[in-house]
């Protein structure tokens, strides 16, 4: 069951329109101000040729969790939110486990936000850790 704070339910509604996350099977399981948790169930479609879960899928899910974590701290004048940089370390692989990504805002300014994230396999091992930078563009930025 999802744990979505009522004050950020509008951001969850945006997530429900994300076709890529839907396609690979991601569910948002928690969303609160400055924090997002996403769950990716294991599936054969996530395996690369060496029969381990594709690292790019993990990075994409963690990046998306980071985006929604920062989105919860933005207001309705938000025009666009874009990843401008991320760095991830892959710490372990899996051939069969579900994946959970957790991202939280470390610092948010007016136009740039820095987030930290990590992901774990369902057996408890840490799979990935990352640092994400987002550019926040508002209506005012578009008109200047």
DAQUI-V455032 format. One record per residue. N is the residue number from 1. RES is the residue in one letter. PHI is phi in radians with two decimals (NA if undefined). OMEGA is omega as a letter, one per 40 degrees, with the letter a starting at -180 (NA if undefined). D_FIRST is the distance of its C-alpha to the first C-alpha in Angstrom with 1 decimal. Layout:
BEGIN
{{N,RES,PHI,OMEGA,D_FIRST} {N,RES,PHI,OMEGA,D_FIRST}}
END
This chain:
BEGIN
{{1,X,NA,a,0.0} {2,X,-1.32,i,3.8} {3,X,-1.98,a,6.6} {4,X,-1.93,i,9.4} {5,X,-1.11,a,12.7} {6,X,-0.99,a,14.5} {7,X,-1.26,i,17.6} {8,X,-2.15,a,16.3} {9,X,-1.03,i,14.4} {10,X,-1.06,i,17.5} {11,X,-1.24,i,17.0} {12,X,-1.08,i,13.6} {13,X,-1.06,i,15.5} {14,X,-1.11,i,18.1} {15,X,-1.01,a,15.8} {16,X,-1.10,i,14.9} {17,X,-1.68,a,18.7} {18,X,-1.38,a,19.0} {19,X,-1.17,a,20.6} {20,X,-1.17,i,21.1} {21,X,-1.07,i,17.5} {22,X,-1.07,a,16.5} {23,X,-1.05,a,19.6} {24,X,-1.56,i,18.8} {25,X,1.73,a,15.1} {26,X,-1.29,i,13.4} {27,X,-2.12,i,9.9} {28,X,-1.50,a,9.5} {29,X,-1.82,i,6.8} {30,X,-2.64,i,9.0} {31,X,-2.59,i,12.0} {32,X,-2.51,a,14.6} {33,X,-1.04,i,18.4} {34,X,1.45,a,19.8} {35,X,-2.56,i,16.8} {36,X,-2.51,i,14.3} {37,X,-2.17,i,12.2} {38,X,-2.19,a,11.9} {39,X,-2.14,i,11.3} {40,X,-2.08,i,14.1} {41,X,-1.23,i,14.2} {42,X,-1.05,i,17.9} {43,X,-2.76,i,20.1} {44,X,-1.00,a,23.8} {45,X,-1.16,i,23.9} {46,X,-1.62,a,23.2} {47,X,-1.44,i,26.3} {48,X,-1.65,a,29.5} {49,X,-1.10,i,33.0} {50,X,-1.48,i,33.0} {51,X,1.18,i,29.9} {52,X,-2.08,a,27.6} {53,X,-1.09,a,24.6} {54,X,-1.08,a,26.2} {55,X,-1.06,i,26.2} {56,X,-1.09,i,26.3} {57,X,-1.17,i,22.8} {58,X,-1.11,i,21.6} {59,X,-1.08,i,23.6} {60,X,-1.12,a,22.4} {61,X,-1.18,i,18.7} {62,X,-1.15,i,19.7} {63,X,-1.09,i,22.0} {64,X,-1.17,i,19.4} {65,X,-1.07,i,17.1} {66,X,-1.10,i,20.4} {67,X,-1.05,a,21.2} {68,X,-1.27,i,18.1} {69,X,-1.09,i,18.6} {70,X,-1.28,i,22.1} {71,X,-1.00,a,21.4} {72,X,-1.16,i,19.6} {73,X,-1.74,i,23.1} {74,X,-1.72,i,25.1} {75,X,-1.89,a,26.3} {76,X,-1.21,i,27.0} {77,X,-1.40,i,30.3} {78,X,-1.01,i,28.5} {79,X,-1.82,a,30.2} {80,X,-2.77,i,29.0} {81,X,-2.31,a,27.2} {82,X,-2.37,i,28.5} {83,X,-1.19,i,28.3} {84,X,-1.86,i,31.9} {85,X,-2.90,i,31.6} {86,X,-2.61,i,29.4} {87,X,-2.32,i,30.4} {88,X,-2.19,i,28.3} {89,X,-2.04,i,29.3} {90,X,-1.58,a,28.1} {91,X,-1.85,i,28.1} {92,X,-2.80,i,27.2} {93,X,-2.03,i,26.6} {94,X,-2.59,i,24.7} {95,X,-1.91,a,25.5} {96,X,-2.77,a,22.4} {97,X,-1.81,i,19.4} {98,X,-1.20,a,16.0} {99,X,-2.30,i,16.1} {100,X,-2.15,i,14.2} {101,X,-1.91,i,16.0} {102,X,-2.23,i,16.2} {103,X,-2.25,i,18.6} {104,X,-2.49,a,20.2} {105,X,-1.27,i,23.2} {106,X,-1.58,i,26.4} {107,X,-2.81,i,28.7} {108,X,-2.28,i,28.8} {109,X,-1.83,a,32.1} {110,X,-1.25,a,33.2} {111,X,-2.16,a,33.2} {112,X,-2.32,i,31.8} {113,X,-2.27,i,28.7} {114,X,-2.02,a,28.3} {115,X,-2.27,i,25.0} {116,X,-2.02,i,24.3} {117,X,-2.60,i,21.7} {118,X,-2.62,i,21.0} {119,X,-2.32,a,19.1} {120,X,-2.26,i,18.8} {121,X,-1.38,a,18.8} {122,X,-1.17,i,16.7} {123,X,-1.56,i,20.0} {124,X,1.70,a,20.1} {125,X,-1.26,i,22.8} {126,X,-1.31,a,22.9} {127,X,-1.76,a,23.2} {128,X,-2.69,i,24.1} {129,X,-2.44,a,25.0} {130,X,-2.62,i,26.0} {131,X,-2.22,a,27.6} {132,X,-2.24,i,27.1} {133,X,-2.12,a,29.3} {134,X,-2.10,i,28.6} {135,X,-1.74,a,31.1} {136,X,-1.92,a,30.1} {137,X,-2.04,a,32.3} {138,X,-1.92,i,32.7} {139,X,-0.97,i,34.7} {140,X,-1.07,i,37.5} {141,X,-1.12,a,37.7} {142,X,-1.20,a,38.0} {143,X,-1.66,a,40.9} {144,X,-1.84,NA,43.0}}
END
